[in-house]
Amino acid sequence: MGKTIAEKIFSKHSKKDVKAGDYTLAKLDMVLVNDITGPLSVMEFQKLGNISVFDKDKIAIICDHFTPNKDIKSAQNVKMLRNFAREQNIKHFYEPGNVGIEHVMIPELGLARPGYLIIGADSHTCTYGALNAFSTGVGSTDAGMAMATGDTWFRVPPSFKVEIVGKQKKWIGGKDVILHLIGKIGVEGANYFALEFCGEGIENLSIDDRFTISNMAIECGGKAGIFNYDKITENYFKELNIEIPDYIEADKNANYEKSTLIDLSKLDYTVSLPFSPDNTTSINKLEKTFVDQVVIGSCTNGRISDLRIAAEILTNKKVKDGLRVIILPGSPKVYLEALREGLIEKFILAGAAVSTPTCGPCLGGHMGILAEDEVCVSTTNRNFIGRMGHPKSKVILASPAVAAASAVTGYITSPEEVM
C-alpha cells in the first residue's frame, strides 16, 4: 500500500517508515508560540533549568493576539517573551511595529515550506498545510518542551481525501469552500484526520484561498489540512525568492479512510450561523439578517487578495449608517501593499476603520468587542457563544465578498446585490 502526504512527511521526520496509527518521535522544522500561549511555554521550558533552545532560528514568537498591548497583563506577557527572546537570541521575535498575525506572517517569512513538520501553540497552525507542509496546533506545554528538544511525539493520523473539481463563479472563494465542507461533514467529521486536498479543481484556488481552507481544517476536527504541491505553490515560493528542491505528493495507491468530493461550479455563497462553524447555509436560503458590525481580516482572511475583494466592493460606496466596519490587514507587508494600491483610502472613504495587524476581535480580545444582542458578520473562523464579546451576541462567518457587501446594505448580502 502506498503512502499519503502525511505518512510521507512523518516518515521523513522520524527517519523510519511509519503509517497511520503508528506512534513516532519526529523532528520539527519550526515551533511557534504567541503572546497568549507563549508565556506558559516559556515557564515550562525554564523548569528544565539553565538550557538553550534547540535551534534559535527554528522558533517563532509572534505577539499578535492582545497587541498592541490592551492592558497591563498583556504588556507583562509580551515583556516576558521579549526578555526570553533576547536571552535565547531567538531570531524570529515579533511585536507591534513589525508584527503581523502569526499565520499570515509565517508563510510570508518563508518559515513554512513543502514537506516541513511544524507545531504551534495555536489551533490554526494548520494554515501552513496550504504550502504542502504538515502543521498542527499543540498545547503550550508541548510547545515549551519542543523548544528544548526540537522534536515531539505524534500518532500518525489517517488521511481524509477531499477531491476538488470544477471552477467557481466570481466572488466564490476559499471561505465558501471550507464552510461548505464543514457544513457537509460536521465539526467532528475529520477528528484527528489529515485532510488532503487534491483534484484538478485546486488549480482554480489561489494560494490565499488555500490558506483560508487549511486554516479552518481544525473546525471540522482535522489534525492538518494539506494541499498538493503544484504550479501555484511553486510560483508562491518564486515570489519569495525561495528555491524548493523537493515536495511531497501522495502515492497513487495511498490509503484514505474517508473521502469526499467538492464541485466548485456548484458552490454558492456560504455562511456559518451561530453557534457552530458547521451550522452553514447558502445566503439565498437565508432570511434577511441585519448586522451591527462587520470584521474583515484575521488569520483566515486578512491577506492582500481578501482586502482587494473588499475594496472592489466598497469603492465609491458608503458603509450603512449605524454599522461599524473594521478592516484588519494581516501583516505589515499586507498593510503596505494595501496602502500602495489605494485600498486603505477606499476603506476610510467608505466609512470603515482600519486597524494595525492584530487578532483582537476574532477571539473577543479587543478592537471590536460585541455588546449584548449585537450581530457581527465576520471573515474570522469561529462563532461560538461569546466568541467576540457578550454571551448574547452573535457571529456569522462569511467570505470577504459577502462581508463587504453586507457592510453596504446592513444585512447579509451577496456581492451581486451591490455591484
N, C-alpha and C positions, 0 to 999 in steps of 0.2 A: 504494500500500500504506500502511495506517495505521501508527501507532507504538505500541510497548509503553510501559509506565510508565518503564522505564529509559531508553529512547530519548528520551522527552519531557523527563525530568529533565536528561539530558546536553545536549539541545538548548537548554534554558533556561539552563544554566550556562555553555555555550560561546558563547551568543549567535549561534548559527548552526544550521542544520538538519543534524543528524547521525543516522546509523543504525548498527545493529550492524556491527561490524568497522571503523568509522572510528576514527582516532586524533584526539584532541582535547585541547586545554588548557582545563581547566574551573575556574571559580571555586568556592571552597569556602565553606560556611557554618559549619563547625566543624572544628577539628583537635584530636585527643585523644591524650594520652600518659599512661603510668602510671609507677610507681616503678621498674619493671624496664626498660621501653623508653625512658622519658623522658631519663635521663642521656645516652645515646648521641645522641638527637635534639638535646639542648641542645649537646653538644660539636660536632656537625656545624653547628648554627646559628651557634655562636660562631666557627667558622672563616671565616665571611663578614665578620668584622670588627665594629666597634662600630656595630651597627644595631639597629633596633627591630623587634618583631614586627609583622606586617601589620595586626593588629587585636587589642588586648588583651582584648576581650570575646568573641572567637571562638576562643579557645584554652582547653582544659581540661587541667589537670594533676591527676590523681587518684591518690593514693598508697594503693593498695588490695591489692597483691599480697603483699609481705613486711612489711606493717604490721599491728598495732603492731610497730615495728622488731624483727626477730627476732635480729639480730646487728649487729656494728659496720659491716659493709659496707652493709647495708640502711639503717642510720642515716645513713651518709655520703651515700648516694644521695638520700635524702629531703632532707637538708640542702642538697645541691646544687640540687635542684629548688625548694626553698623560697627560696633566695637568688635564683635566676633569676626566679621569680615576682615577688619584691619588686622586683628591678631593672627588670623589664619592666612592672610594675604590672598583672600578669595577674589579672583578676577571679576566675576560676574555678580556684583552687588549693585542694585539699582534702587534709587528713591526719587521723589519728585524733583524734577529738573532734567532727569534723564530716564525716568521710569515710564513704562507703558504697562498695559495689562499683560500679565505673565504669558498667557497662551497666544498672545499676538507677538510679543517680543521674542520669545524663544525661537520660533521659526525665522524671524527677521535677522536674528543674530547668527543664524546658521548652526545653532546648537542642537537641532533635531535633523537627522539625516536618515536616508533609507537604511534599513537593517539595524538601526540603533535600538537599544533597550533602555528606556527612560522611566524613572519613577518620580512622582511629585506628591508632596503633601497637599494635594488639592484634587478633588474628584474629576475635574475637567482636564486633567493632564492627558487624557485620551485624545485630545485635539491633534497631537503630532502624528497620529496614525494616517492622517491625510498625506504625509510625506513618506509613506511606506515604512514607518517605524512601529515598534511595539511600545506604546507608552500608556501608563496607567497610574491611577491615584492610589496612595497608601496613607497610613496613619503617620502622625508626627513622630512617634517612637521609631517606627521602621525607617523613616527618612533620616532621623538622627543617627541610628546605628549604621545606615548605609553611608553616611558622610564619613564615618570612621573606617569602614571595611571595603567599600566600593562594590559590594555585592549584596544580594538578599535572596531569600528563599521564595520560590513560586511553586504553585501547582500549574503545570502547563494547561491552558484552557482548551477545551474543544472549540471548533470553529463553526460559525453560522454564516453561510454563504448568502449574500444579498446581491442578486444579479440585477443590474440596471440596464434597461433598454429604452430606445426611443429618444425623442428630442422634445424638450419642453417649450411652451409658448413664452413670449416675452413676459417679464416680471416674475415668473416662477423661478425660484432659486433653491439653494441648499436647505434653507429653513423649511420650505414646504416639503421637501423630500424626507427629511428626518422626522418631522412631525407626522407625516403620513405613515412612516414606518413604525413609529412609537404607538400611534393610534391603532395600527394593524396588529401588532404583536403584544402590546401591553408593556407596562413598566417592569414586569418581571419576565418578559418574553425571551430575553437573551442573558439571563442571570449567569454570570461567570463565563460567558462565551466571548470569543474574539470574533466580532463582526468583520467579515471580509467582503469589501465592496468591489465588484468586478462587473464585467459585461461591456458591450460596445457603447452603451449609453453614457458611461462615465466620461467619454471624450467630450460630451456636451456640458460637463460640470467644471467650472473654473476651479483653480486651486483654492480660492476663497470659499466657494460652495462646499468644497471637500472639507475644509477646516470646520465649517459650521456643522456638517454631518458627523464628522468624527468627534467633535466637541460634545455632542449630545448622545453619543453611544451609551454613556453611563445612565441616561434617563430611561433606557429600556433594560438596564441591568448589565450592559456589556462591560467586560473587563478591558476591552480595547475596541477601536474601530479603525480598521486598516484598509487603505486603498492600494490597489495595484499600481506599480510604477509605470508611467507612460510618458509621452512627449510633453504633456502639460507639467508633470513633475520635473522632467528634465529641464524645461525652459525656466521653471521657477528657480532652480539652482544656478542656471546660467546667469540669470539676472543678479544673483548674489555673488557671482564670480567664484562659485564653488564647483569643483570638479567631482563628480560622483563616479568612482571607479566600479562600483558594484551595487546591485539592488537585489531585492528578494521577490521571487514570484512562486506561486504555488505550483506543485506538480499537477499534471492533468488528471492523475488518478488519486488526488488528495481526498481524504475522508472528511465529509462535513456531516455533523449530526443533525443540523437543521438547515433549511434553505427557504428563500422566498424570492419573489420577483417584483420589481417596481418598473412600471412603464411610464416614463416621464411625459409622454404625449397625453396621458390620461389624467395627469395631476391638475388639481385646482388649487387656488389659494387656500392654505390650511392654517387654522389657528387652534390653539390649545386653551380650553376654557378652565376656570378654577374647578378643583384644586389639585389637579394632577396632569402631568405632561401628556398622558395617554387619553385625556378627555378631549379628543380632537373632532373637528368638523370642518367642512369646506364653508367658506363665508357665504356662498349662495344659499346655504341651508340655515343661515343664522338670522334670527330676528334682529331688528335694529337695536344695536347695543351701543349706548353712549359711554364715553370715557372722559376722565378728568385729567389724565396725564398720558404722555407718550414718551417712551425712552427708546432711543436708537443708539446702540453701542454694545458694550460688554465683550467678553472673550468669545462669544458666539457670533456676533455681527457688528464688530467695531472696526472692520478693515476698510481700506480705501474704496473698494468696489461697493460696499454697503453704503458709504456716505455718498458716493456718486449717484446711486439709485435714489436715495432720499432727496438729494439736491435736485435731481432731474424732475422729481415730482413736485417739489416745493418752489421751484423757480417761478418768480412773478406771482406767487400766491401768498396768502396770509394764513397763519395759524388761527383756527376758530377761536372767537372771543371766549374767554373764560377757561381756555385749555392751556396747560403747561406742557411744553415740549423741551426735552433735554437731549442733547446730542453729545455722545462721548467718543471721540476718536480713540482708537485702541492703543496708540503709541505715539511718541514724538514724531516718528517718521510719517505715520499716517496723518497726524495733525499738520505737519509742514506741507505735505503733498496736498492736503485739502486747502490749505491757505494759498498755495501757489496756483491751484486750479480755480480759485474763487468760490469754493464750496462754502467756506465759513461765512463769507459775506452774504451768500444766498440764504443760509440758515438764519442769520441775525436779522436780515431784512424781512424774512418771513415771520419773525417773532419768536424764534427758538433761542434757548440758552445753550451755549457751547461750553463744555467743561474740559478741564485738563484731564488726561487719561486717568481713569480710576474705575474700580469695580463697584464703588459706593452704593448706588441704588439697587443693584442686582440682588445683593444679599440683605437689603434693608439696613445698610450701614450708615449712609449719609448721602447728601446731594440729590435727594429725590424721594424722601420717605412719604408714604401714603397715609392719609388720615382715615378715620372711620368711614366706611361705606364708599370710599373712593375707588374708582376703577382705572387701571392703567393698561394700555396696550404696549407691549414691550418686546424688543428683539433679544431679550435675555433667555435663560434656559430653564428656569424653574418657576412654578406658580403655586407653590404650597401655601397653606394657610399662614398669613403673616409674613410671607417671604419678603415683601417690600415695605413693610410697615405694620399698620394696625391689623390685628387679627380679623377684623371685619372688613378689611379692604380686599380687593380682588386684582389679580394679574392675569392678563390674556396674552399668551405668547404668539408672536406673529413675525413675518418677514419684514425687512426694512421697507419694502414696497408697500405692504399693507399698513404698516405703522405710519409712514409718511402720508399716505392717502387719508388715513384716519385723522391725522393732525389737521387736515384742511376742513374736513366735514364735521369732526367732533364725534363721530361714531365709526364702528368697524366698517371699513370701506375698501373696495377693490381699486387698484390704480386706474383702471379704465373709467371709473366713475368721475375722476377729477382731471383726467388728461384729455 
